[in-house]
Amino acid sequence: MIVQKVMVGIGSGLHFRPAEKITAIAMEYPCKITLKKEHSVTDMKSFLSVLAANVKCGEEVVIECDGESESEAMQRIVAFLERNIIE
């Protein structure tokens, strides 16, 4: 398991379109990927859960990846959250 804190750099936060994209990225990997914000834990492979997390620009969240391909998954998720890289 790897864990990393991330400062969200997406100007509008994780609203519909970024939430959809980050869920699609997470679904590409077999590992478990979660986002922790304050006291809530969100499954990054669930679009509605990511949307409901209500993550805003400038907030710090913790990403956990556990399982096969966890390093690659972490790199892509962090890159997207920090700089809103659309692939």
QUIJO-V843398 format. One record per pair of residues at least 4 apart in sequence whose ideal C-beta (glycine too) atoms are under 8 Angstrom apart, sorted by the first residue. I is the first residue (numbers start at 1). J is the second residue. If there is no record, write none. Layout:
# QUIJO-V843398
i->[I,I]
j->[J,J]
This chain:
# QUIJO-V843398
i->[1,1,1,1,2,2,2,2,2,2,3,3,3,4,4,4,4,5,5,5,5,6,6,6,6,6,6,6,6,7,7,7,7,8,8,8,8,8,8,8,8,8,8,8,9,9,9,9,9,10,10,10,10,10,11,11,12,12,13,13,13,13,13,13,14,14,14,14,14,14,14,14,15,15,16,16,17,18,18,18,19,19,19,19,20,20,21,21,21,21,22,22,22,22,22,22,23,23,23,23,23,23,24,25,25,25,25,25,25,26,26,26,26,26,27,28,29,29,29,29,29,29,29,30,30,30,31,31,31,31,31,31,31,32,32,32,32,32,33,33,33,33,33,33,33,33,33,34,34,34,34,34,34,35,35,35,35,35,35,35,35,35,36,36,36,36,36,36,36,37,37,37,37,37,37,40,42,42,42,42,42,43,44,44,44,44,46,47,48,49,50,55,55,61,63,63,63,63,65,65,65,65,65,66,69,70,71,72,73,74,75,76,77,78,79,79,80,80]
j->[64,65,66,70,64,65,66,70,71,74,62,63,64,62,63,74,78,60,61,62,63,60,61,62,63,77,78,81,82,58,59,60,82,13,14,55,56,57,58,59,60,61,81,82,57,81,82,83,84,14,18,57,81,84,57,84,18,57,18,54,55,56,57,59,18,19,22,50,51,53,54,55,19,51,20,51,21,22,80,84,23,47,50,51,24,47,25,80,86,87,26,44,50,77,80,81,27,44,45,46,47,50,28,29,73,76,77,80,87,33,44,45,73,77,45,73,33,65,68,69,70,72,73,67,68,69,65,66,67,68,69,70,73,43,64,65,66,67,43,44,45,63,64,65,66,73,77,41,42,43,44,63,64,41,42,44,50,53,55,61,62,63,40,41,42,61,62,63,64,42,53,55,59,61,62,53,46,49,50,52,53,49,49,50,63,77,50,51,52,53,55,59,61,81,74,77,78,81,70,71,73,74,77,70,73,74,75,76,77,78,79,80,81,82,83,85,84,85]
